[in-house]
């Protein structure tokens, strides 16, 4: 039937999060790394997600990459488009969510798009336009100290309005809870007032399904993976969806390794849990900066570990340590230094026979898949909400799990590796 849904994700873990959501709803889904070549074979995929590394890129670069991804999806006949960003709306007053959404709206010649990053399963909810992380407002959550996109406001209406030239409105929860027809009427009312973006409240999965159903005829939808809950059934009701396939675990043989670059509270807890059980190595930013032979040291250490035991290599640190490192080297240099190092470590480990990688953090995941030359991912079963196992397309054949820094249970790393045959 060809591609039904074409999605553009602003980082690699966000793309796999969305892919996981669609696969669990029976939609055959392929994820690409970057804008694919013109001749890429998408097989029987009903949804294609183009994963970009644009979340913290310069605005112009993020816009250009997103428009290139849109053009590729349009050439493949996609019927609906989805701009996927983080469930904690990771961005700054300068972008990139608003500028990219504006550019996509212009290119698609549409006058309205939903804004809904809610993901209740992972405790991201929206009420009266305010984003909550668990029981805390976003601005009170650990996201307020994110090293690249500190979130100091919880109002999605204000956050979006600061990034776009278009008016932003609200679809409040009592409307959403009333069903898709009231939501559709609320959207029409906002459109009638010239409002281009509608922030939709959502506190349950039912709310997300209602919102997704109400958006069946929208050309463009923006948000987190949660709002995609209702999209596959829209196509199914139109008779466009083929039979659902059961996602399979990747079957590979070789060492398992975890690479953690995220400094989120969730990843730090996962690192602490795994480091009590597995051999582990913490990267030292100062030694990397001074040009010490860190890669050789890591590879020698890894080679000395038992082959049947997973290893953990990480740069994750608490907010005070991150702030000190950024003060010494600058935010951009500090981040790039760690990403480059983790990418090089991934390549060296794979060259030495590692075939199972769990990667924590969006920026880290981008560095790793780029270093490995991966061009696409087949989506497998879910490990934890928002995180599936995948099998690589292009580059070496690997089992790869790309985890958003904020996602996953404390024992996520061992749970993930324990699932594999």
Protein Blocks (a to p, Z undefined) as FASTA:
>chain_A
ZZfbdcddfbfklmmmmmmmmmmnopacdddedjadfklcekjafbdcddddfklgcfkl
mmmmmmmmmmmmmmnopabdcddddfklpacfkbjklmmmmmmmmmnopabdcddfbcfk
nopaceehiacehjbcfklmmklmgfklccfbfbfklmmmmmpcbdcddddfklmmnojk
lmmmmmmmmmmnopabdcdddfbfklmmmmmmmmmmpmbdcddfklmmmmmmmmmmnopa
ccdddddddddedddddddfbfcfklmmmmmmmmmmbccddddfklmmnopakklmmmmm
mmmpcfkbccdddfbdcfklmmmmmmmnojklmmmmmmmmmmmmmmmmmmnopabdcded
jklmmmmmmmnopabdcddddfbehiacdddeehjddddddddfkgccfklmmmmmmmpZ
Z
